[in-house]
Amino acid sequence: MATKKQRAGRRTDALSKERIVEAAVELLDAAGEGGLTFKALTERLATGPGAIYWHVANKGELLAAATDAVLGDTLTVPAGSSGAPLDEIRGVALGLFDAIVEHHWLATQFALQLSRKPWGSVTPRLFETLGRQVRALGIPQGDWFTATSALVHYVLGAAGQNAANARTLGSGVDRAEFLDTASKAWKELDPVDFSFTHAIADQMRGHDDREQFLAGIDLVLTGITAAHLPSAAT
């Protein structure tokens, strides 16, 4: 029969940092950052706080690890990719878009990592993955940072806004009805002061979020190549 010490040893071995981070992601997905507490984590893992603190020092470190774990699952080129830089950028960008929609807390954590701790693991991995493809496009080295920054900020900004919209609609609001209401409201604005808004009201009503996101990526990529590729200037 195993002794109490032996059972405790096996339990400590089983509670890896990976399992703790996995449980943290589950809590974040279910209840957001406010729902991620060490008390909730110990209950989910059926362990004591000491076993968790052995692997993770505090909530900030846990949030960073959860963000990094989801990012690691996302920054992969989809199967069947042509290997062309533009296709790989689109694939990675769409993967980030879907991840931010699925994990509604992720956009905020990405933004915090970029602004508060750009030397951490998240920002360099984003820039490395997208930047390698920018380099492969033939963009001059002096423009790598600006071009990659434009991509990173568009991806995180557009995906984050879409995730915020999805959270609003997740409370039982029908998307088609919501967009129809917004479209009608735009058309009721003064047609002189808001002539452009009137013109695009129907486009807003029927748009597909993922298609619009990819169209935006193409606009950014077109601008990057037009501005920075030597052949585009001739």
C-alpha positions in Angstrom: 0.0 0.0 0.0 1.3 3.5 -0.9 2.2 5.7 2.0 0.8 9.2 2.4 4.2 10.7 1.3 4.2 8.5 -1.8 0.6 9.6 -2.7 1.5 13.3 -2.2 4.6 12.8 -4.4 2.6 11.4 -7.2 0.0 14.2 -6.9 2.7 16.9 -7.1 4.2 15.2 -10.2 0.8 15.1 -11.9 0.1 18.8 -11.3 2.4 20.2 -13.9 2.6 23.8 -14.9 1.0 22.8 -18.2 -2.1 21.5 -16.4 -2.3 24.6 -14.3 -2.2 26.8 -17.3 -4.8 24.6 -19.1 -7.1 25.0 -16.1 -6.5 28.8 -16.1 -7.5 29.0 -19.8 -10.7 27.1 -19.0 -11.5 29.6 -16.2 -10.7 32.6 -18.3 -12.9 31.3 -21.2 -15.8 30.6 -18.7 -15.7 33.8 -16.6 -13.0 36.2 -17.9 -10.1 37.6 -16.0 -12.3 38.3 -13.0 -13.1 34.6 -12.7 -9.5 33.5 -12.6 -8.6 33.4 -9.0 -6.3 31.0 -7.1 -9.2 29.9 -5.1 -11.2 28.9 -8.2 -8.1 27.3 -9.6 -7.5 25.2 -6.5 -11.1 24.0 -6.6 -10.9 23.1 -10.3 -7.6 21.2 -9.8 -8.6 19.7 -6.5 -5.4 20.8 -4.9 -4.0 23.3 -2.4 -2.7 26.7 -3.2 0.9 25.7 -2.3 1.0 23.2 -5.2 0.0 26.0 -7.6 2.4 28.6 -6.2 5.2 26.0 -6.7 4.8 26.5 -10.4 3.3 30.0 -10.7 4.2 33.0 -8.5 1.1 35.2 -9.0 -1.9 36.0 -11.2 0.1 38.2 -13.6 2.5 35.4 -14.3 -0.5 33.0 -14.7 -2.2 35.3 -17.2 1.0 35.7 -19.2 1.4 31.9 -19.3 -2.2 31.4 -20.4 -1.8 34.0 -23.1 1.5 32.4 -24.3 -0.1 28.9 -24.3 -3.0 30.0 -26.5 -0.7 31.9 -28.8 1.5 28.9 -29.2 -1.4 26.9 -30.5 -2.3 29.7 -32.9 1.0 30.7 -34.5 1.1 27.8 -36.9 0.6 27.9 -40.6 -2.6 25.9 -41.6 -2.2 22.6 -43.3 -2.3 22.8 -47.1 -0.8 26.3 -47.2 1.0 27.1 -50.4 4.0 28.3 -48.4 3.8 31.7 -50.2 4.4 34.6 -47.8 1.1 36.3 -48.5 -0.8 33.1 -47.9 1.0 32.3 -44.7 0.3 35.8 -43.4 -3.4 35.4 -44.1 -3.4 32.0 -42.5 -1.7 33.1 -39.3 -3.8 36.3 -39.1 -7.0 34.3 -39.5 -5.9 31.9 -36.8 -5.3 34.8 -34.4 -8.7 36.2 -35.4 -10.5 32.9 -34.5 -8.5 32.5 -31.3 -9.4 36.0 -30.1 -13.1 35.3 -30.9 -13.0 31.9 -29.0 -11.0 33.3 -26.0 -12.7 36.6 -25.4 -10.1 37.7 -22.8 -7.2 37.2 -25.2 -7.4 40.6 -27.0 -6.9 42.5 -23.8 -4.0 40.3 -22.7 -2.3 40.8 -26.1 -2.7 44.5 -25.9 -1.3 44.6 -22.4 1.7 42.4 -23.4 2.5 44.7 -26.3 2.3 47.9 -24.3 3.6 46.9 -20.9 6.0 44.1 -21.6 7.2 44.0 -25.2 10.2 42.1 -24.0 8.1 39.2 -22.8 7.4 36.1 -24.8 4.2 37.2 -26.6 5.3 40.2 -28.6 8.5 38.7 -30.0 6.6 35.6 -31.1 4.0 37.7 -32.9 6.6 39.8 -34.6 8.8 36.8 -35.4 6.0 34.8 -37.0 4.6 37.7 -39.1 7.9 39.4 -39.6 9.6 36.3 -41.3 6.9 36.4 -43.9 7.3 40.2 -44.4 11.0 39.6 -44.9 10.2 36.8 -47.4 8.1 39.2 -49.4 11.3 41.1 -50.2 10.5 44.2 -48.1 13.8 46.2 -47.5 15.2 45.6 -44.0 14.8 49.2 -43.0 11.0 48.8 -43.4 10.6 45.5 -41.6 9.5 47.0 -38.2 7.0 49.4 -39.6 5.4 46.9 -42.0 5.2 44.2 -39.4 3.9 46.6 -36.8 1.1 47.6 -39.2 0.1 44.0 -39.6 0.3 43.2 -35.8 -1.8 46.2 -34.9 -4.4 45.6 -37.6 -4.8 41.9 -36.7 -5.1 42.5 -32.9 -7.2 45.7 -33.3 -9.7 44.3 -35.8 -9.9 40.9 -34.1 -10.3 42.5 -30.7 -13.2 44.7 -31.8 -14.9 41.7 -33.4 -14.5 39.7 -30.2 -16.1 42.6 -28.3 -19.0 42.6 -30.8 -19.3 38.8 -30.3 -19.6 39.2 -26.5 -22.4 41.7 -27.0 -24.3 39.4 -29.3 -23.5 36.4 -27.0 -26.1 37.7 -24.5 -28.9 36.4 -26.6 -29.0 39.1 -29.3 -29.5 37.8 -32.9 -26.7 39.1 -35.1 -28.9 39.6 -38.2 -31.4 41.6 -36.2 -28.7 43.6 -34.5 -27.1 44.6 -37.8 -30.5 45.3 -39.3 -31.3 47.7 -36.5 -28.0 49.4 -36.8 -28.4 49.7 -40.6 -31.9 51.3 -40.2 -30.5 53.7 -37.6 -27.8 54.8 -40.0 -30.3 55.4 -42.8 -32.4 57.6 -40.4 -29.4 60.0 -39.9 -29.4 63.3 -41.8 -28.6 62.4 -45.4 -26.6 65.5 -46.0 -24.4 65.3 -42.9 -24.1 61.5 -43.2 -24.2 60.8 -46.9 -21.4 58.3 -46.8 -22.9 56.4 -43.9 -26.2 56.2 -45.8 -24.4 54.7 -48.8 -22.8 51.9 -46.8 -25.7 51.1 -44.5 -26.7 48.0 -46.5 -23.2 46.8 -46.8 -22.8 46.9 -43.0 -26.1 44.9 -42.6 -25.0 41.9 -44.7 -21.2 41.7 -44.1 -19.4 38.6 -42.9 -16.9 39.4 -40.1 -14.2 36.9 -41.2 -14.4 37.9 -44.8 -14.2 41.6 -43.9 -11.2 40.8 -41.7 -9.4 39.1 -44.5 -10.2 41.9 -46.9 -8.6 44.2 -44.4 -5.5 42.1 -44.3 -5.3 42.2 -48.1 -5.6 46.0 -48.0 -2.7 46.2 -45.4 -0.6 43.8 -47.5 -1.3 45.7 -50.7 -0.2 48.9 -49.0 2.9 47.3 -47.6 4.0 45.9 -50.9 3.1 49.0 -52.9 5.0 51.2 -50.5 8.1 49.1 -49.8 8.8 46.7 -52.6 11.3 48.1 -55.1 9.4 46.6 -58.0 6.2 48.3 -57.0 7.7 51.7 -57.4 8.6 51.2 -61.0 
